[in-house]
Amino acid sequence: LDPRPETETVIEQALSEPFDTVLDLGTGSGCILLTLLAERPRVRGRGVDLSPAALEIARANARALGVSPELVLSDWFSAVDGQFDLIVANPPYISDSDMAGLGPDVLDHEPHLALTPGGDGLDPYRIITAQVLHHLKPGGRLIVEIGPSQGDRVQALFSAAGLEDPQVHTDLDNRHRVVTGRAPMV
C-alpha cells in the first residue's frame, strides 16, 4: 500500500479547484484522502475500502497526520450515502496480461487485491462510472488514477456515464495517468 509518485497527479488535479466534501473510493493506506484533508483542513472526507486491514492502516496514518476522516468498510459505493463535491479513486487497474511484467518490488510487497481486478483491468472504472452520478453533487468532480494505456478507454466510460468534459492528464513522466470528469449541473 505504498503511495507511488504517479498518484501526485491525482492530488494536483483535486487541489486545482475548491471542494468541501471528498470521498476516496478504495482508500487503502489513505494517502490520497489524508493528503487532501491535510491540505484543506476544513474539508470533510470519507474513505471507503473493502479491506479491514487497509482501513486500520488508514486510521493509523490519519492519527499520525492529525486529520479526522470517516473511514468505512465498503465495496465501492455499497455503504456510501450522500453526495460529494469530489470523488477520487486509485483503484486496482493492472490487467492480467500486465501482471507478469511487474517487478518483485511491487509483486512481493503489495496486496494482489490492490493491484489488479483481473481481466482487462477496467472493471473498477465500470463500477464507479455506473454509480458515480448518484454520489456527485451537481458540478462535482470525479478523478481517477489509471494505467498509462487506459486513458482513452476510461475517458470513454466517463462520457458514456454522462460525466461532462472528461479529460486525460499526464503524470510527471508524461504518461497518461489520471482521468477527470464533472457531473452535469442538472
C-alpha positions as CSV (number, residue, x, y, z in Angstrom):
1,L,0.0,0.0,0.0
2,D,2.9,2.3,-0.7
3,P,2.0,5.5,-2.5
4,R,3.7,5.9,-5.8
5,P,4.8,9.2,-7.4
6,E,2.2,8.8,-10.1
7,T,-0.5,9.5,-7.5
8,E,0.7,13.0,-7.2
9,T,-1.2,13.8,-10.4
10,V,-4.5,12.9,-8.6
11,I,-3.6,15.2,-5.8
12,E,-2.7,18.0,-8.1
13,Q,-5.9,17.7,-10.1
14,A,-8.0,17.5,-6.9
15,L,-6.4,20.6,-5.4
16,S,-6.9,22.6,-8.6
17,E,-10.4,23.6,-7.6
18,P,-12.2,24.2,-4.2
19,F,-14.3,21.4,-2.6
20,D,-15.9,21.0,0.8
21,T,-16.5,17.2,0.8
22,V,-14.5,14.4,-0.6
23,L,-15.0,10.6,-1.0
24,D,-12.0,8.3,-1.6
25,L,-13.0,5.0,-3.1
26,G,-10.6,2.2,-2.3
27,T,-8.7,4.4,0.1
28,G,-6.1,1.8,1.0
29,S,-3.5,3.5,3.2
30,G,-5.4,6.7,2.9
31,C,-2.6,8.6,1.1
32,I,-4.9,10.5,-1.3
33,L,-7.7,11.3,1.2
34,L,-5.3,12.2,4.1
35,T,-3.2,14.4,1.9
36,L,-6.3,16.3,0.7
37,L,-7.5,16.7,4.3
38,A,-4.1,17.9,5.4
39,E,-4.0,20.4,2.5
40,R,-7.6,21.6,3.1
41,P,-8.3,21.4,6.9
42,R,-11.9,22.5,6.6
43,V,-12.9,19.7,4.1
44,R,-14.9,16.8,5.3
45,G,-13.6,13.5,4.0
46,R,-14.7,9.9,3.8
47,G,-12.7,6.9,2.7
48,V,-14.0,3.5,1.9
49,D,-12.2,0.2,1.3
50,L,-13.1,-3.4,1.0
51,S,-10.2,-4.4,3.3
52,P,-10.5,-4.0,7.1
53,A,-6.7,-4.2,7.3
54,A,-6.3,-1.3,4.9
55,L,-8.7,0.8,6.9
56,E,-6.7,0.1,10.0
57,I,-3.6,1.4,8.3
58,A,-5.5,4.5,7.1
59,R,-6.7,5.1,10.7
60,A,-3.2,4.9,12.0
61,N,-2.0,7.2,9.2
62,A,-4.8,9.7,9.9
63,R,-3.9,9.8,13.6
64,A,-0.2,10.4,12.7
65,L,-1.2,13.3,10.4
66,G,-3.8,14.8,12.8
67,V,-6.7,14.6,10.4
68,S,-10.1,13.0,11.1
69,P,-11.7,11.3,8.1
70,E,-14.7,9.0,8.3
71,L,-13.4,5.5,7.3
72,V,-15.9,2.9,6.2
73,L,-15.8,-0.7,5.2
74,S,-17.4,-0.7,1.7
75,D,-17.2,-2.4,-1.6
76,W,-17.0,0.8,-3.8
77,F,-20.4,2.6,-3.2
78,S,-22.2,-0.2,-1.4
79,A,-22.1,1.5,2.1
80,V,-21.9,5.1,0.8
81,D,-24.8,7.5,1.2
82,G,-24.9,11.2,0.3
83,Q,-23.3,13.3,-2.3
84,F,-19.8,14.8,-2.6
85,D,-18.1,17.7,-4.3
86,L,-15.2,15.5,-5.2
87,I,-14.7,11.7,-5.6
88,V,-11.2,10.3,-6.0
89,A,-10.1,6.8,-6.6
90,N,-6.9,4.9,-7.3
91,P,-8.4,1.5,-8.0
92,P,-6.6,-1.7,-8.9
93,Y,-6.2,-1.4,-12.7
94,I,-3.4,-3.7,-13.8
95,S,-4.7,-6.2,-16.4
96,D,-4.0,-9.9,-16.1
97,S,-1.6,-9.6,-19.1
98,D,0.4,-6.8,-17.4
99,M,0.7,-8.5,-14.0
100,A,3.6,-10.8,-15.2
101,G,5.7,-7.7,-16.1
102,L,5.6,-6.2,-12.6
103,G,8.8,-6.3,-10.7
104,P,9.3,-8.0,-7.3
105,D,9.4,-4.6,-5.6
106,V,5.6,-4.4,-6.3
107,L,4.6,-8.1,-6.5
108,D,6.3,-9.1,-3.3
109,H,5.1,-6.1,-1.2
110,E,1.6,-5.0,-2.4
111,P,-1.6,-6.9,-1.8
112,H,-2.8,-8.6,-5.0
113,L,-6.3,-7.1,-4.4
114,A,-4.8,-3.6,-4.6
115,L,-3.1,-4.2,-7.9
116,T,-5.5,-6.0,-10.2
117,P,-9.2,-6.6,-10.6
118,G,-8.3,-9.3,-13.2
119,G,-9.3,-9.3,-16.9
120,D,-8.6,-6.0,-18.8
121,G,-8.2,-4.0,-15.6
122,L,-11.2,-1.8,-16.3
123,D,-13.9,-3.3,-14.1
124,P,-13.4,-0.9,-11.2
125,Y,-14.0,2.1,-13.6
126,R,-17.1,0.4,-15.0
127,I,-18.5,0.0,-11.5
128,I,-17.5,3.6,-10.4
129,T,-18.8,5.3,-13.5
130,A,-22.1,3.3,-13.4
131,Q,-22.9,4.7,-9.9
132,V,-21.0,8.0,-9.6
133,L,-23.7,10.4,-10.7
134,H,-25.8,9.3,-7.7
135,H,-23.0,10.4,-5.4
136,L,-21.6,13.6,-7.0
137,K,-23.2,16.9,-6.3
138,P,-24.1,18.9,-9.5
139,G,-20.8,20.1,-10.9
140,G,-18.9,17.8,-8.7
141,R,-15.7,16.1,-10.0
142,L,-14.6,12.5,-10.4
143,I,-10.8,12.0,-10.5
144,V,-9.3,8.5,-11.0
145,E,-5.8,7.2,-11.5
146,I,-5.3,4.9,-14.5
147,G,-2.7,2.8,-16.1
148,P,-0.8,4.5,-18.9
149,S,-2.5,2.6,-21.7
150,Q,-6.1,3.1,-20.3
151,G,-6.7,6.8,-20.9
152,D,-8.9,6.6,-24.0
153,R,-11.0,3.7,-22.6
154,V,-11.6,5.2,-19.2
155,Q,-12.4,8.6,-20.8
156,A,-15.0,6.8,-22.9
157,L,-16.5,5.2,-19.8
158,F,-16.7,8.7,-18.3
159,S,-18.5,10.0,-21.4
160,A,-20.9,7.1,-21.5
161,A,-21.8,7.6,-17.9
162,G,-22.8,11.2,-18.6
163,L,-19.8,12.9,-17.0
164,E,-19.0,16.2,-18.7
165,D,-15.6,17.3,-20.1
166,P,-13.8,14.1,-19.5
167,Q,-10.0,14.7,-19.8
168,V,-6.9,12.6,-19.6
169,H,-4.0,14.1,-17.7
170,T,-0.3,13.0,-17.8
171,D,2.0,12.3,-14.9
172,L,5.5,13.6,-14.2
173,D,6.8,11.1,-16.8
174,N,4.4,12.5,-19.4
175,R,2.3,9.2,-19.4
176,H,-1.4,9.1,-19.3
177,R,-2.2,8.8,-15.5
178,V,-5.4,10.5,-14.5
179,V,-8.9,10.9,-16.0
180,T,-11.2,13.7,-14.7
181,G,-14.8,14.5,-15.3
182,R,-17.6,16.5,-13.9
183,A,-21.3,15.8,-13.0
184,P,-23.8,17.9,-15.0
185,M,-25.2,21.0,-13.3
186,V,-28.6,19.4,-13.8
